[in-house]
Amino acid sequence: MRYLKLPLILLFCFLPGLLSAQAKQAPAFYYSKPKLVFKENDMQLAVEQGVKKLCLRYFNLDWSAGYQQAIPMDVLTIGWNLQYDLDEVVPCVGISNTALSKSTGLALDSLAARVGRKIVQITDELQQGHFVSYYYRIPNNLTWEEKNDLVDSIKQNWTLQHLREVQIDCAWTPETKDAYFRFLRLLAARHPEWQITCTVSLQQYRERKKMGIPPVKSVALLCFNAQRGPDFGLPAAASLDAYLKGKKYPLPINPVLPIFNWGVWYRNENLIGVLRELGQFEKVFQQQDDTHLVVQANWNNGSIFLQKGDVIHTETPDEENLKQVLLVLRNRLGSRMGQVLYFDWDSEKIKTNEALLRALR
């Protein structure tokens, strides 16, 4: 027994350093804009922040009555001349419960195959945007065929090094659980070169007996509510602690924290929903007080209709609460806690929160 004391003493000596290293791990970000435009200023900011990983929303899957199958929607558009020297790119795909419930039998296997092909296609476009400038760096004495072969070889190596994980996002229910878990297994079987991960909401984390444990390598724990409701945004540290207490989750966890601003949207004191990217509505907003905006005229973009008199309660993550949330996460998740992911990338927003992000490491 006395021979066990030395390893234990060494463990307690090094434990503070291990926890400190975990806390100082470089952050990663989601990129959820419809078009990927990652220019030199973005790359410079990423380097300053120590960002080496970007989770790109590739597309969402929803059911099409016309096609009678689940199809990609809101597909990411890739810009050109991307400054993209990060270590890792994670394609993210959202899938609706309707798409799952209607994709039965062989249709689910077909869906997994089509999702895999679409991810490869968008990755090819991403490579093209990243490598377009390479053609002009290759010696002019080579033919275009030789240049293409050389760049294709570089692209293949880039993909092997950068595209290691694919993340699936789904608010699955007990009714769609079996179909969703089967879809994850099918996708993993078709693409063993990818590490398949998925998002897990706080409710799915807490109600795991009903919701099940997804068959993936690790999960991204959404530490905020992205749906309409009064609890939208980052919960208080005490509320998060209540979600996480109890038996440990049996998978490694990467927590996802919000650094975006949002507006809780009310009409006649009734909750309508949640608005993001509030700048697009600024022409019809009037500041009522520090946290409330009032809509001055009807506004419609085809998907959102603001009515004169609507009230928007603006919210943003509180710095002290974010710090307390991280303490709760490290306490509850322990060694299962991996990299912190932030939602989402916006250069102006990152600059505004630069000191906060450094303080949270």
Protein Blocks (a to p, Z undefined) as FASTA:
>chain_A
ZZmmmmmmmmmmmmmmmmmmmmmpccddddfbfbdcddfklmmmmmmnopabdcddfbdc
dddfklopacdehiacddehiacfbfbdcddddddfklmmmmgcjllmmmmmmmmmmmmm
mmmmmmmmmmmmmmmmpcfkbcfklmmmmmmmmmmmmmmmmmmbccddddddfklmmmmm
mmmmmmmmmmmmbccdddddfklmmmmmmnopadbfbdcddfbdfbgcjkgcjddfklmm
mmmgccddfbdcdddddfbdcddddeehiafbdcehkllmmmmgccfblmbccdfbdcde
hjaccdehiacddddddfklmmmmmmmmmmmnmmmlccdddddddfklmmmmmmmmmmmZ
Z
